[in-house]
């Protein structure tokens, strides 16, 4: 383990470690499932998957999409998935990955970065992390499974 982390676009060969990270996020999945998802989002230019690496090991990921506001002018980046490997938490990895997300949003001329994080006890640490980086709680989310 080093302290030299590199952020880059995800590649097909990252699918297996991405499945491990998404499972750590609380959504158990196989590499085969993630390959299908990755292929789908990779075909849309409004989506981007960033990974952060330690040497050649993928240790975190951010799944992103650019969106347009209905209620005001401008665009935003929504973080759809964000996770750092449990072994690397507390070492600045997440902060570096969020900075890369914000840099991309700025590069695209977006006026906001938004994300959702579940209201479960295991997300309390994540909430503190986001608040510490200047993110504010602004809304509640709802979902209905069909």
N, C-alpha and C positions, 0 to 999 in steps of 0.2 A: 504494500500500500504506500502510495506516495501522496504528496499534497499538490501535485501538478495535475489538474483535471482539465480535460478538453471537451468543449461542447461542439457538436457537429450534427448534421442531419442524419437521421436513422437510415440504415441500409438493410437490405434483405437479410444479410447475415446476422443482423441484430435481433431477429424475431425470437429466437429461443430465450435470450436474456430478457427481452421485453415481456415475454409470457411470465417469467419469474417475477419481474417487477409488478406487473399487473395483478398477479396472485397476491403478492405482499400488500398491495393496495386494498385487498379485500375482495377481489373478483377472480376467483379461481378459473384458470383457462389453460388450454394446451397451446403448444407452439403452432399446431395446425390451425387452430381457431384464430390466433393472432396473425398468422400469415394471410388469411382471408381478409381480416380487418385492415391490415397494413396495406395490402394490395388495393383495397377499396379507397382508403383515404389518400394513398399515394397518387391516385389517378385524378384527384381534384386539386387544382392549384391553390385553392383557398385553405387547404389543410397543410400542416407541417408537423413532423414528428422530430423533436430534438432529443438527442441522448447526450449524456455526460459520461466520460470515460476516465478510468484510472489505468494508464498504460492501454492495454487492449480490452480491458474489462468494462462492460456497460454497467454503470452503477446508478443511473437515474434516467428518467425520461419525462418529457413534457409533450403531450398531445394537444395540438393547437388548431384553431380555425379562425379565420378572419370573417367578421360579420358586419352587417350594416344595421344601424339603428333605425327603428321606426319612429321613435319618440323624439329624436333630435338629429341634428346633422352629424355626419362623420362616420367613422368606422371604429371597430374595436377588435381586439384579440381575445378570444375566450380560451382559457385553459380547460380542456376537456378531461385530461388525465395528467396527474403530476405525482411522481413518486421518486424517492431516493432509497436505494438499498438500505435495509435496516443496519447493516454493518458500517455504513458511512454517514449516518445521521449525526448531526452536531459538529461536523467538520467543515462547514461552509459550502458543501456541494449544492444544496438546495438554493442557497442565496446566489451562487454563481449561475445556476440554471435559470432562476427567475430573472436575473439580470439579462441573460441572453434573450429571454422571451420579451422583456421590456424593450431591449434594443431593437428586436425585429419589429415590434409594434411601432416604435418611433420611426424606423426606416420606412415603414409602409404609410406613415402619416396618420396612424390611428390615434384617437384621443383617450383611449382607456384600455386597460387589461382587466378582464373579469373572470371569475371562477366560482364554482360551487364546491362546498365541502360539507359532507354529511354531518348531521347533528347527533353523532354517536360518541360515546365516551372515548373510543379509540382515536377520534379525530381532534380531541382537545389540544394535543401538542401541535397539530397542523394549524389549528386556528391561531394559537399563540405565535407560531412562525409567520403566518401571513400578516397578522396585525403588526408584528415587529418590523415588517418590511413596508408598512404604510397602507396596507389594504384594510378597508372598512367593511363591516357587515352592513349590507344595504337592503337585503330582501330575504324572503323565505322561498324555497323552491317546492314545487309540488310535482308528483308523478302519479300516473295511473297506468298500471300494467294491463296491456290488452292481449 
